[in-house]
Amino acid sequence: MNPEDWPEGLGPVACVVGARPNFMKMAPVLRAFADHRPAIPVILVHTGQHYDKDMNDRLFEELRLPLPDINLGVGSGTHAAQTAEVMKRFEPVLDEHKPSCILVVGDVNSTLACTLVGVKKGIPVAHVEAGLRSYDRAMPEEINRVLTDQVADLLYTTERSALANLQREGIAEEQIHFVGNVMIDSLRANLEFARSPADILAGAGIGKEFVDGRGYAVVTLHRPSNVDQKETLQSLLSVLGEVSAKLSLVFALHPRTRANIERFGLEELVAGKRIVLLPPQGYLEMLGLMSNARLVLTDSGGVQEETTALGVPCLTLRENTERPITVDQGTNTVVGCDRMAILDGVGKILAGDGKRGRVPELWDGRAAERIAEHLSRWLIERHNNTN
């Protein structure tokens, strides 16, 4: 066999994306697979778990992702209905294309659904971003993470603490491979293309006077635990109003959050203050906004990682995090929904006492290359041993 050629009879890798964060994680993996020698053939499957045509097309363009080979078109639904529908529509894809492996990323419903279909059909599964734990079983993502890791064949981790998490759950060390963080691969590859915050605000009809010499903070909120209950959302919006007296806020509104603000009649809490409400932003817009912010307030796991890589202080509006390295080594502080903790955190950052942090080990922009090298070798050896 020519070492430049993928072995005959060894199928492609079925790479699965289902929701927006998956795209950022998959983009560097696909590039690394194409650049590897031998090049690793792929089938890109979009489950359609989250789908907005304008945002979807924009993300693929910005991340330089190839368009999906297959879109399952599942759409929204309850956790049970969505997971079941992905499973039902994904199985015929495996029967037709006979992949050598399924590669899933993150912790969305599509991740677990495609993993279950694959392992029951005897197809190896590789999980990128394995071993992260919040130890909060009320989070649907935690259930997806734990179950995916239990049955996957290869577990690619972003931080060393994931090894202990997985070993406590009975997973053999030889299945676990510390490769770094593909989300940071995307960040490093795209930072030079990030949009200017001034241009973003101007596009929203916001003048330069909105951001004075003190700068601005970025806000994102989307988790059901924060936005689905009136009392919790009302409390968080009230605190944000107080923060806006100290620092202008750029609030990229998730559709779920906007709908609940309107449903609960809470518009006045964000009106008439130094808070600009933006629609969901593209990846390059968010990179530009975050990289130039004084601080970020969020309940997003990915944003915790990105702010650590950017060296921007982050306050996480949750009671826990599945990314402890962003707290132990990075710029992240978990403040929950406690008013005084949030205000105290903001005050410290504005006084120059925020976490400076450091970039964690192997968050160097080459995680996807390490995955490609290991997975290619593993699949070829497995193929040779069974033929």
Phi, psi and omega in degrees: 000135173293126182298346178275353185253142173289135185304137176296136180089352177263117187290174178286171173266125177275110182261126189250129169235147181223331183219166189311312182298333179298326183296317180296328180280328184277329185306309179292331178295315180296321178294319180294322178296319180291325183277342183292153175237116001289150176300139182266115181290144182227157164239119180268118182248120175259117182286340184076019180303311172243125183215119170228118190305312183296313181291323180298308181298321180296316180297316180297322179291312183295322182273000181057041178271140171292151176296148182300144172289328183220134173240117183284341175060039186289316180077189185277172180162180175295164179303316182294312183295318182293315180298316181296319182292321176299314180302314183296321183275339182279328184302315178297333176296318179293320180297323183282318190260345176046063180290155176282340186195155172246129178248121180241153181232149171071215193213026180276173182302323179298325180300309180292316184300312182290328176297313182298317179298315183298310185293329179287342176259008176075022179260128181300147178237132174248128182250117177268130184084041181280159169081003177282136182219132171263341186060031175240098183286356174284346178274121177304325180296328180294319177298315180300318181297310185298313184290320178299314181295329182294330186246351179290154180273323182235132184239110181261121188252155182263340182212154186295332181297339180297330180300312180295321178302314183289321179294324176298334180267010173086015181270134185291142184298328183291346176275347191256131184223117180278113186240345186104193193243111182292335175300323180284332171304313180296317181301311182296323182288337188246355186301323181293342180261003183301144180284148178288130177302323179299319179292322180297314181292320178298321178296336178266007179078023181257127182281167181298334183294342180299318180259103180274196183297344180278350181083206184209165173243150175259139179236133168225135177219129178209346187291137180308322181297338180261331190242352184268346178251130185303315186297317181292313180296318179299317179297316181294318180293325177296318179294319179299324176299320177294319180297324183294342175288338180263330190203134177299143181243135172251110189251104177277106191276118171293144180306322180297318182292314179301316182298320182286326174301317179289319182297322182270359179066043185254016185302326185294340181287341180242004181264145175072012178244177180278057178233120175258126180263120180249152171291172177308134185261152174291169182299315183291329175294314180295322176300315180297316180296313183292318186293340180253004183279153171288324179198166179231135173247126190205163167238017181267132176294317180298321180295325176301318179290316183295319179293324175298315179295328181275347183075026181257128180302140183228134172248119183266120184271060178214165180273350183205172174214142175273003180239066186297337180296333178290337176271313185291322184241338188263209188255011190266140172231127179274117184244355181065212179250016183284122184303311184293322179296320179294310181296321178296318179297316178297316181300317179296318181296315181293335177275000179090011182255017178288163180296132175272320175064184176212159180284125184296164180302135178065014170270061192245007180086008184236016181299317182297324177298319180293323176296314181300316182296313183291313185295319178300312181297317182296315182292319181293317178297318180295319179297315181295326182285343181252006180235000000 
